[in-house]
Amino acid sequence: MSRLWDKGAPLDRRVLEFTAGEDHALDNRLVAYDVRASIAHAGMLAEAHLLSAGDLALIREGLTEIGAAHARGEWQVTLEQEDGQTALETLLTARIGAAGARIHLGRSRNDQVLAALRLYLRDAVEELAGGAEAVATTLEALATRQGEVVLPGYTHMQQAMPSSVDWWARGFAAEIRDDATGLRQTLRRIDRNPLGSAAGYGTPALPLSREATRERLGFAEVQEPVTAVQLSRGKAEAQVLFEVTLLMQDLGRLAADLLLFYTQEFAFVALPEAMTTGSSIMPQKRNPDVFELIRGRSATALGCLVEALGVFSRLPSGYHRDLQLLKAPLFRGIDHCAQVLAVLPAALEGVRFRPENIRLDPAIHAAARANELVVREGIPFREAYQRVAAEVAGRKEP
């Protein structure tokens, strides 16, 4: 089949397989967004008298039907089509004829795919932020259920000062809500209309309105100048992955605490059997695999961020095919985070702290004792510190 850039010369199959890579498969998640952006672009062309009302109606109806068929699973982007943009235009032209061949006027695959990607990221960021808030809400519910249970607070893996389930759970909840805020703040770079920048240098001799497509698609602003659009490639993607990494690291630390608390030596918590697995050789075992994998996924998130940063870190200005490689780590990082956020609330709902197993070192109140001496006797804190240290050391002597 012909591709959007075909000029009649044959293409070596090996080149197609290498250059398209997995991009055609990855583009399937962008089809619905590409349909929206293409309809908005066609509407703008009609307003500029570059497309007839009849052609606009055919394009709008055709793209809507093609998008719906894709959503029903009736077709997928194939390697032969190379990418989602070629697939849509080819299917549209086959369906409505010459009108379909008019849709690409005034745009390049560069601004076309970037518009679809940014529309997708707006939804993805909100989904992740909402998922993070659901985890925080579950932690707050745990604090309400068992907040009065006393826990040792640790520094350097030693009991340090008294804490509680309330402080522990609400501390994580606060940071996870902060991660949700951070995710939404990535919209500063996402919510800009790239359409009309074409391959990075605008659309000479065409009276296009970038504001018209901005308004139709609900972008906050038009990205100006057109040369900035390709220079911005990767920055929004990396910022999303950075916030995903921070969220995943918080979730990983939460999981690490629960894994420690679940050991037989601690036995601070019980986990629901429905959220644990068994051993193939040891009949007595229940394994906290869900929390182990959550802890491990923080490494995957960091890897996706580093990969994305590496793709565009040394590129000269303008568009380069390297930028295609941003999709894989971006989608992988988003998907892994979404999977964790989907399972974690259910896992946390069944967590139960076991106060009967929680023992505090009597010396854990040493800092409070030093503060009391300062308040009662008016002595310097350092003197109080030394007195309490001596008291503690005396209690430890045989």
Secondary structure, DSSP 8 states (H G I E B T S, - for coil): ---TT--S----HHHHHHHHTTHHHHGGGGHHHHHHHHHHHHHHHHHTTSS-HHHHHHHHHHHHHHHHHHHTTS----TTT-SHHHHHHHHHHHHHGGGGGGTTTT--HHHHHHHHHHHHHHHHHHHHHHHHHHHHHHHHHHHHHHTTSEEEEEETTEEEEEEEHHHHHHHHHHHHHHHHHHHHHTHHHHSEE-TT-TTTT--TT----HHHHHHHHT-SEE--SHHHHHHTTTHHHHHHHHHHHHHHHHHHHHHHHHHHHHSTTT--EE--GGG-EE-SS-TT-EE-HHHHHHHHHHHHHHHHHHHHHHHHTT--SS--GGGGGGHHHHHHHHHHHHHHHHHHHHHHHT-EE-GGG----GGGGHHHHHHHHHHHH---HHHHHHHHHHHHHHHH--
